[in-house]
Amino acid sequence: MTAARWARDLLEFFLPAGCVACGRWMPSPDGDAAPERPLTCPTCRTRLRAPSWPRCPRCHVPIGTGRASRSDCRECVGWDPALRRARYAYLLEPPADALVHGLKYGGWPSLASEMGRAMAGSLGDGVGEGDHVVVVPVPTTARRIRRRGYNQAALLADEVARCMGFRRVDALSRTRGGPTQVALPPSRRRANVRGAFSAACDRVSGVEEAHVVLVDDVLTTGSTAGAAAAELDRLGARDVTLVTFARALPFRRASAA
């Protein structure tokens, strides 16, 4: 047994690793050249649930079996026109909600790798080949970065950009914070983020004539993404597609209120 393997076994004995989502113990990989330990257990990974079909063509919310795709979806009809479409990997329910919480509030930045890979896979053909594509994270305030140590959307954007071979561009800055969006009704959310974003650079934004993949962790009402997309449109973006790890469905939001 090598010294590295001995040290890993000793650490496993005193600090056994648990799944970030459910806390269940996970054994360390075997071998001296073992891969990096996953942060979620196989059971939780199989419980992550993608949205069912059919879905709204624009926002991908499930619209119910036996119904044709509609262009007047009540979930996205009020979105800013600059936000052309939204895609997401999973529904915001256990264990996806635990992963979002772990990344955003639990101090687990390493979760961004597997979450970002799932997000890149959810884009499908929404980002066409041959397009000039850039990846832009939704910015947060300096105060929140100081508290968390990072912007979770930026970490996710790095992984989405890596998986898809695109460039990350920090085109936006958060001009003001305001209260958290959690538990606010849609009308209050829109007012909360109105005018909250501006260009990060006074000269060149990096999004001119580009298809922008806008990255955030969760889609709820689309208010934050719509405000960010409106600013990207003002900066010259040709198209904006939002991608998130999870989405809160309307009836789940209502039951949680």
C-alpha positions in Angstrom: 0.0 0.0 0.0 1.4 3.4 -1.0 1.6 6.3 1.3 -1.1 8.1 -0.6 -3.5 5.2 -0.3 -2.7 4.9 3.4 -3.4 8.6 4.0 -6.6 8.3 2.1 -7.8 5.3 4.2 -6.8 7.1 7.4 -8.8 10.2 6.3 -11.8 7.9 5.4 -11.7 6.4 8.9 -11.7 9.7 10.8 -13.8 11.7 8.3 -16.1 9.4 6.4 -17.5 11.1 3.3 -21.2 11.4 2.9 -23.4 12.2 -0.1 -24.1 16.0 -0.2 -27.7 15.4 -1.0 -28.7 12.7 1.5 -25.7 12.3 3.8 -25.3 8.6 3.2 -21.8 7.3 3.6 -19.9 6.6 0.3 -16.8 4.4 0.2 -13.7 5.8 -1.3 -12.7 4.6 -4.8 -10.3 1.7 -4.8 -6.7 1.8 -6.1 -3.9 4.3 -5.8 -4.9 6.0 -9.1 -8.6 6.1 -8.1 -10.7 8.9 -9.6 -11.9 11.8 -7.6 -14.7 10.8 -5.2 -18.2 11.9 -6.4 -20.1 14.2 -4.1 -23.5 12.5 -4.6 -24.3 8.8 -4.2 -25.7 6.6 -7.1 -29.1 6.5 -5.5 -29.5 10.3 -5.5 -28.2 10.6 -9.0 -30.9 8.2 -10.2 -33.5 10.3 -8.4 -32.8 13.5 -10.3 -35.9 14.0 -12.5 -36.0 15.7 -15.8 -39.2 17.5 -16.9 -41.8 15.4 -18.8 -42.9 15.9 -22.3 -44.6 17.7 -24.0 -43.0 21.0 -23.0 -43.5 24.6 -23.9 -41.2 25.3 -26.9 -39.9 28.5 -25.3 -39.5 27.8 -21.6 -39.7 23.9 -21.5 -42.2 23.8 -18.7 -44.3 20.6 -18.9 -47.7 21.4 -20.4 -49.5 18.1 -19.8 -49.9 14.9 -21.7 -52.4 14.9 -24.6 -51.9 18.6 -25.3 -50.1 20.1 -28.3 -47.3 22.5 -27.7 -48.6 26.0 -27.3 -47.2 29.4 -28.0 -49.2 31.1 -25.3 -47.7 29.4 -22.3 -48.8 31.2 -19.1 -45.4 30.7 -17.5 -43.3 32.6 -20.1 -45.9 34.9 -21.8 -44.9 37.7 -19.6 -41.1 37.3 -20.0 -39.0 40.0 -21.5 -38.8 39.3 -25.3 -35.0 39.4 -25.1 -35.1 36.0 -23.3 -35.8 33.8 -26.2 -35.8 30.4 -24.5 -34.9 28.6 -21.3 -33.6 25.1 -20.7 -32.9 23.3 -17.5 -31.6 19.9 -16.4 -33.9 18.8 -13.6 -37.0 19.7 -11.6 -36.4 21.6 -8.3 -37.3 18.7 -6.0 -35.3 16.3 -3.9 -32.4 15.7 -4.4 -31.9 18.5 -6.9 -32.9 21.1 -4.3 -30.3 19.8 -1.9 -27.6 20.1 -4.6 -28.6 23.7 -5.4 -28.5 24.5 -1.6 -25.2 22.8 -1.2 -23.6 24.8 -4.0 -25.3 28.1 -3.1 -25.2 28.1 0.7 -23.4 25.0 1.9 -19.9 25.8 0.8 -19.6 23.0 -1.9 -18.2 24.8 -5.0 -17.1 21.4 -6.3 -20.7 20.5 -7.0 -20.6 22.9 -10.0 -18.7 20.4 -12.1 -21.4 17.7 -12.2 -24.2 20.2 -12.1 -22.7 22.1 -15.0 -22.2 19.0 -17.1 -25.9 18.2 -16.7 -26.8 21.7 -17.7 -24.7 21.5 -20.9 -26.5 18.3 -21.8 -29.9 20.0 -21.4 -29.2 22.6 -24.1 -29.7 20.1 -26.9 -29.9 21.8 -30.3 -31.0 25.1 -28.7 -27.5 26.5 -29.5 -26.9 26.0 -33.2 -23.6 24.9 -34.7 -21.7 27.7 -36.5 -23.1 30.3 -34.2 -20.9 32.8 -32.4 -21.7 31.6 -28.9 -20.5 33.0 -25.5 -21.4 31.9 -22.0 -22.4 34.6 -19.5 -23.1 34.0 -15.8 -25.8 35.9 -14.0 -23.8 38.1 -11.7 -24.4 38.5 -8.0 -23.5 41.3 -5.6 -20.0 41.8 -4.1 -21.5 41.3 -0.6 -22.8 37.9 -1.5 -19.5 36.9 -3.1 -17.7 37.9 0.1 -20.1 35.8 2.2 -20.1 32.7 0.0 -16.6 33.0 -1.4 -17.7 32.7 -5.0 -20.6 33.3 -7.4 -22.2 29.9 -8.0 -23.5 31.0 -11.5 -19.9 31.7 -12.5 -18.7 28.3 -11.5 -21.6 26.7 -13.4 -20.8 28.9 -16.4 -17.2 27.7 -16.4 -18.3 24.1 -16.6 -20.9 24.7 -19.3 -18.4 26.6 -21.3 -15.8 23.8 -20.9 -18.2 21.1 -21.9 -19.5 22.9 -25.0 -16.2 24.5 -26.1 -17.4 28.1 -25.8 -15.9 31.1 -24.1 -17.1 32.6 -20.8 -17.6 36.3 -20.9 -18.4 38.3 -17.8 -20.5 40.9 -19.7 -22.8 41.9 -16.8 -22.4 43.4 -13.4 -25.0 43.6 -10.6 -25.6 47.3 -9.9 -27.7 46.7 -6.9 -28.8 43.9 -4.7 -32.2 44.3 -3.2 -33.9 41.7 -1.0 -33.6 38.0 -1.8 -36.0 36.7 -4.5 -37.0 33.8 -2.3 -40.7 33.8 -1.4 -41.5 37.0 -3.4 -44.5 36.8 -5.7 -43.8 37.3 -9.4 -44.8 41.0 -9.5 -42.4 41.7 -6.6 -39.6 39.7 -8.2 -39.9 41.8 -11.4 -39.7 45.0 -9.4 -36.8 43.7 -7.4 -34.6 43.1 -10.4 -35.7 46.0 -12.6 -32.5 47.9 -13.6 -30.4 45.6 -11.5 -27.9 44.7 -14.3 -25.5 46.8 -16.4 -22.6 46.3 -18.7 -19.5 45.1 -16.8 -17.2 47.1 -19.2 -17.7 50.6 -20.6 -16.1 49.7 -23.9 -16.6 46.2 -25.4 -19.1 43.8 -23.8 -18.0 40.7 -25.7 -21.6 39.8 -26.6 -22.1 41.8 -29.8 -24.0 39.7 -32.4 -23.5 36.6 -30.2 -25.8 33.9 -29.2 -25.5 34.2 -25.4 -26.0 31.2 -23.1 -27.0 32.9 -19.9 -26.2 30.7 -16.8 -27.9 30.6 -13.4 -28.6 27.9 -10.8 -32.4 28.0 -10.6 -35.2 29.2 -12.8 -38.3 30.3 -10.8 -40.4 33.0 -12.5 -37.8 34.2 -15.1 -37.7 37.7 -13.6 -34.0 37.8 -12.9 -33.1 36.1 -16.3 -35.4 38.5 -18.1 -33.7 41.6 -16.6 -30.3 40.2 -17.5 -31.4 39.3 -21.0 -32.8 42.8 -21.6 -29.4 44.2 -20.7 -27.6 41.7 -23.0 -30.0 42.7 -25.8 -29.1 46.4 -25.2 -25.4 45.4 -25.4 -26.0 43.9 -28.9 -26.6 40.2 -28.2 -28.4 38.5 -31.1 -30.0 35.8 -29.1 -30.2 34.8 -25.4 -30.8 31.3 -24.1 -31.1 30.7 -20.3 -29.8 27.4 -18.9 -30.1 26.4 -15.3 -29.6 23.3 -13.2 -33.1 23.2 -11.9 -36.6 24.7 -12.3 -39.3 25.3 -9.8 -42.6 24.3 -11.3 -45.7 26.6 -10.8 -47.7 24.3 -8.6 -44.7 23.6 -6.4 -44.1 27.3 -5.9 -47.7 27.7 -4.9 -47.6 24.9 -2.4 -44.4 26.2 -0.9 -45.8 29.8 -0.4 
